[in-house]
Amino acid sequence: MTQPLDVEQLSERAARILSALVRIPTVSRPEGRQQDDQAFGQHVRAIEENFPLLTAACERLTVGSHGQLWRWPGADSARAMVLMAHQDVVPAVESDGWSADPFSGRIADGRVHGRGTLDDKGDLVCTLLGAETLLEQGWEPATDVWFMLGDNEETAGGSAQQAVDVLRQRGVRPEVVLDEGGAVATDVFPGVTDALALVGLGEKGLLSVRLVASSGGGHASAPPRMGAVERIARAVERLRKHPFPANFHPVTQQLLRTLSQKASGAVSPALRAAAAAGPAGAALLAQMGGEAAALVRTTVAATELSGADGHNVLAARASVVLNLRLSPGTSVGAALARLRRVVRDRQIEWETLEANEPSPVSPADGAPLEALRAALAQSHPGVEVAPYVVLAATDARRFHAIAEHVYRFAPLRMGGRERGSIHGTDESVAVADLGPGVVFYRSFLGSHGS
């Protein structure tokens, strides 16, 4: 048995390490754009220096450019678990609205500030520090523990798939895979004030499509009735007016029932009624917009836009990228077909940039999830697990090919403010929330240890 550690000291230790990692700008770039190999190399070395016992204990492989796949050998190598996090972050510049340098890693006001503190270096530090502190106490795992530290998760790169290929070639069938995707969340729904541990059983699919319209261009003093920009604008407006239909996945219905038990006032019966109403209840949530709507339908977001190069020039070519998150039960092919029907413009060209089907949905019961609940009881007493379907995409989706129990949960507290800062501005994590995150991983690993 390992001895419990002082949570405040764990928080401070984790914060110092996290601060150092945030100062290394491991910005993930789409394929075809140059990645900062020096920064990623520095980041890997910083991980090795801050977790020396784990580094020495592991067989270490590189997947992709700088992804790290580490094997911590256990007493029974025929059994295995996988813990995942990612090193890369999305771009951030101070001029975008940050109140300070996004890569300062400064510790102030009881928080670690900077890009990646929540997504996903904070979780990475908690994971590895949990293992490091167990090693400091002489603990050994009963099963092999694999750590997958991705380097291109934010751009849906191939490092995670390479890791899966390595494990498959070695005959590894993990009993459980745990990645980011959920959190100890507050303010998850109006009228629900209690924290809930949102644990992703699966995730929505991902589809990015570029629509391109062309016209003759010319001088802006004589615009045509339907130029390239107008054609693209009409397509976007048609999609806005005709969203994908709303419907409930069984996991989402159960989430609403769980929320209804935590809700106050009239919200509680309203949530129960919505869950029981099926498609009508889903349509009601869709009208709320935001996260509520994303729970019950395939979403379409217009992201990258391009047009003319000059303010007085008509665009000879205009384009928009549509980013779709596909609900379980929807396929890439069906989504593309529906987009074309709604846009109904044969003069628009279509280019698929990225396509991933919705992931399978892992079991909502069984020993792996019970181990997660037990670890949560140690790190965040009184917080209930609420399974759901993750709205975003993670590297975990690749691992369904070799594992039945694939879950998405990072043991960090996130309110609406924190969730809004992910991929936004002024991202930060409370120092006091890091220690419980380390406790969670110590306990979760302990359920597979000796």
N, C-alpha and C positions, 0 to 999 in steps of 0.2 A: 504493500500500500504506500502511495506517495503522501507526503504531508501537504496540507493546504498552505498556500502562500498568501502574503499580504496583498490584497487587491489594489490598494492605493499604490504600493510600490510597483506592482505589475503595470498599472496604468502609466506611471511616470517612465518606466523603462520602455514600454511600448511607444510612448509619445516621442522619446528621444530618437528611437530607431526610425519611426515613421517620418519625423521631421527630416532626417538625413536622406531618406529615400525620395521624399517629395522634392527635395532640392535638385534631384537628377531628372531632367525633363525628358522622360521616356515617351515622347509623343508618337503615337502610331499613325503611320501614313498609308493611304490606300496604295494598292499595288501600282507600280509605275512611278510613284513619287519616292524620292530618296528618303530613307530612314536614317536617323542619327545613330549609326553603329557605335560611335564612341560613347554616347550616353547610355545605350543599352548594355554595353560591355562594362561600363562603370557601375551600373545598377546591379548586375549579376555579382560583381566583385564585392559590392557593399552588402549584399545578402549573405555571401559567404563569410565576410568579416564579422557581421553582427550575429550570426548563428554558427559559431565555429564547431560546436559539438555535433550538431545536426549535419553540417557539411562533411565532417569527418566520418560520420556514421553511414552516410548514404552513397550508393552508387549513383553517379550523376551523368545524365545524358543531355545533349542539346538537341532540341527539335526546332525546325525552322531556323531562323537567323539567331535568335537569342532565347527562345523558349527553353525552360528548364524542366526536365522530367527526372525526378529524383526517386530512388527506391531505398527505403529504410527497411532492411531485412528484418523479418519477424521469425519467431520460433517455428511457425508453420508456413512455409513459403507457398503451399498450395492454396492458401487463402489470402485475400488482399482487399484493401480499401483504397480509395483515391480521394485526396483533398486538393481542391483547385482554387486558384486565384490568378489574377493577371497583373503583370508589371506595367503594361502600356496604359496610356491615358489619352484622352482627346485633347486637341489643341486648346490653348488658352493664352490670351494676351491681355495685359492690364488695360489697354484702351477699350476693350469690350465691355467695361463696366466693373471690373474688379476694383475693390477698394485698396488693394496692395498687389505687389508682385505675386502672380499665381504660383510661382515656383520658389517662393521664399521659405516655405516650410516653417514659418515662424510659429512659436508657441506663445499665445497671449490670450488673456481673458478666459483661461481654462480650456482652450481649444487649440488643436493643431490646424493651421490654415494652409490651404493650397490645393492645387489640382491633384486628384487621386486620393485624397484623404479618405473619401468614402468609396470611391470607385477606381481602383479596388485595392489600393496599397494598405489601407487600414486593416482590411480583412486578411491580406497577405501577412502582415506583421503579426496579427493575433494568431493565425494558423501556425506560423513557424516558431513564434515565441512559446506557444503551448508545447510544441514538441521539444524545443530547446530546454525549457525548464523541467520537463519530465526527464530528459537525459541528465540534467544536472543532479537529479535525485536518484540516478541509477536505474531508472525504469526502462524496460524493454518491451517492444510490441509482441503480441502473440501471433499476429498476422503481418504480412508485408504491408507497409504503408507507402503509397506512391503520392508524391507531390507534383502537381502539374502547374507550373507558373508560366502562363502564356505571355507572348510578346506581341500578339496582333489580334487580341480579342475584339478591340474596338472597331476594327476594319474587317471583321469576319474572315481573318486570314486562315492559313492552313496548318498552323503549328499544332492546334488541338487535334486535328485529324491525323497528323503524323504521330502524335502521342498514342492515339487509339490504335494506329497501325502497329506501332511497336508492341503495345500490350497484347494485341491479338496474335502477333507472331510468336510471342512468348507464352501464349496460352493462358493469359491472365483474364479471369472473369471476376471483376470486383464484386464483393458483396454489397457495397454501397459506394456511391460517388456523391460528393458534396461540393457544390460550387456556390458562387454568389447568386443573387437574384431576389432573395427575400431579405427581411430585416426584422428587428424588433421595432415595429411600426406604431406610431401614434397618429392621431388625426386621420385615420384611414377612411372614415366615412362620417358625414354630419351626424351628430348625436352620439358618436362612439368616442369616448375619451380614454378608455383603458388601452394600454399597450397590448398588442397581439404579435405573436411570432408568425409572420407570413412565410410559409414554406412552400416553395414552388415545386409542384409535382410534375410539371411540364412547362412548355413555353410556346408562345405563338410563333408562327412561321414568319419569314422575312422575305419581302419581294421589293426590289427597287427597279423602276422602269423609267427610261428617259423617253419623253415625247418630243418630237422635233417637227416644226412647221417651217416651210420655206415660202418666200415670195420674192418679188422683183426688187425690193429695196427702194432706194430713191431718197428724195429730199422730204423732210418732215413737213414742209409747207403744203404738200398735197397728199394727205394720207388716203389710202384706199379704204373701201368699206370693210374689207376683211383681209388684213395683212397677217404676217406671221405671228406677231404678238397677240393680235386680237383672236386668232385661231387658238393659240395656246390658252389664253385667258378664258375663252368660251369652254374649252375642254375642262379646265379646272373648275369652273362654275357648275358645269353639268355634274361633275363628280360630287361637288359639295351638296347639290340639291338632291342627289340620289345616292345616299350612303348605302353601304352593305346592310342587309337585314340584321336585326338583333335577335339573338337567341341565347339560351343558357346551356353551358356545359354543366354536367352534374357536379363537377368540382366547384364551379362558381355558385351553383344553388346552395351547396353545403356551406360555402363561405358566407353567404347572406344569412343563413340560419345561425351561424356562429356569431356574426355581427349583431343579429337581432337580440341575442342573449346578453350582449354587452351594451346595447343602445339604451338611451334614456327616453322617457316621454313617449310621444306618438311615433317616434322613429322605429321603435322595436316592433310593434304590430305591422307597421308599413313594410319593413324588411321581410317579415315572415310572409306577408301577403304577396309581396313581389316574387319571392322564391317559389311560392305555391302556384303563381299565376302563369308560369311558363313563358311563352313568347310575349304575352302582353306585359308581364312584369319586366322582361328584358327590354322591351320597347320603352318602358317608363324610365329605366336606368339610362338608356341611350340618350334620352332627351336631356339628361343632366350634363352631358358633355364630359370632357376630361377623363380622369381615371375610371369613373363609373361607366362611361360609355365604352371605354376600351376593354372593360371586363366582358362585355356582351356582344361585341361585333368586331369584324375586320375593319381596321382603321386605314384611312388614306390621308397622307400628309404631303402637301407640295413643299419641296425643300429647295433644291438648287434651281435658280432661274437665270436665264441668259437672254440677251436681246442685242440691240444695236451697240456699236462701239462709241457712238457720239450722240450728244443730246439733240442734235438737229438732223439725225440720219434715221431713215426707216430701216428696221431690221430686215435683212435678207434671210436671216435664219433666227428663229427663237426656239427655246427649249425649256422644259421643266422636268425635274426628276420627282417622281412620285415614290414615296416610301410607304409600303403597306406592311402591317402586322396582321398576319393571317390567323384567325381563330381556329382552334381544333375543329376538325370536320370540314374545313375549307382546304382546297388544294391550290397549288400555284397555277395549274392549268385553268381551273374554274375561275380563279380570281382574274387572270388575264383576259379570259373570255368575257367576263362581266364588265371589266374596264372598257374594252372595245365596244361593247353594246351601248354603254352609257355615253361614251364620247361620240360615237357614230360619226366619225369624220375620216374618210378614206384618204384625205390629203395629209394626214398626220402619220409620220413614221414612228415606229415603236422599236425600242432597244431594251432588252432585259439586261440589267447590270448585275443583279444578284438575285438568287432564288434559293430559298430553303423552306421545305415543307414544315408545318407544325410538328413539334416533337411528339413522340408517344407520351402518355401520361403514366407516371409511376404509381405503384400501389399506395393507398392512403392508410395502410396498416402494415404490420409486420415488424420484425426485430430491428431493422435499421432505423425506422422512424421512431420506434420506442426508445432506442438509444439516443436519438436526437432529443426527444422529450425529456429523458433523464438528464442529459447534459444541460438542457435549458433550465431545468429545475435547480441545478447547482449554480448556474451563472445569473439567471434572471428569475428568481422565485416568484411564483404566482402568475407568470405570463403564460397564456394558453397558446398552443399551436393552432394555426388556422391555415390549412392547405389552400392553395390557389394556383391558377395558371399564370405564369410570369408574362408580363406584357412585352418585355423587351427580349432580345436575343442574347444568349450566353454561349460560351464554349461547351457547356455541359451537354448541349443537344447532340454533340458528336458521340458521346459516351453511351447513349442508349443502344448503340450497336453491340456493346459488349457487356452491358449491365442492366438488370431489371430495375434496381432501386437507384434512381438518379434524382437527387434533390438539390434545391437552390435556396440557400439561406446563409446570410452573413450576420453574426450575432452582435450587431451594432444598432444602437437606438437611432431611429430616423423619424422625425416629424415631417410635416409638410414642407417646412423651410429647408430641411436637409435634402429631402427628395428633389425639391426644385433646384437645388444647387448642383446636382449631378448633371454633368454636361452643360451646366449654366455657369454663373459667377459666384464668387465668394464661397466656394466649397470648403467645408471644414468639419471636423469631428471633435466631440467633447473628449478631453483627456480622460475624464472619469468613466467614459464608456468603453475604453480600450481594455482595461483590466478585466471586466466581466467577459469580454470577448475572448481573452486568453484562457480564462477559467472554463469557458464553454469547450474550447478545443482540447484542453487538458482532460476534461471529463469525457468528451466524445472519443478521444483516443484511448482513454482508460478503459472504456467498454470493450476495446479490442486489444487489451494488453495483459501483461503478466507481471 
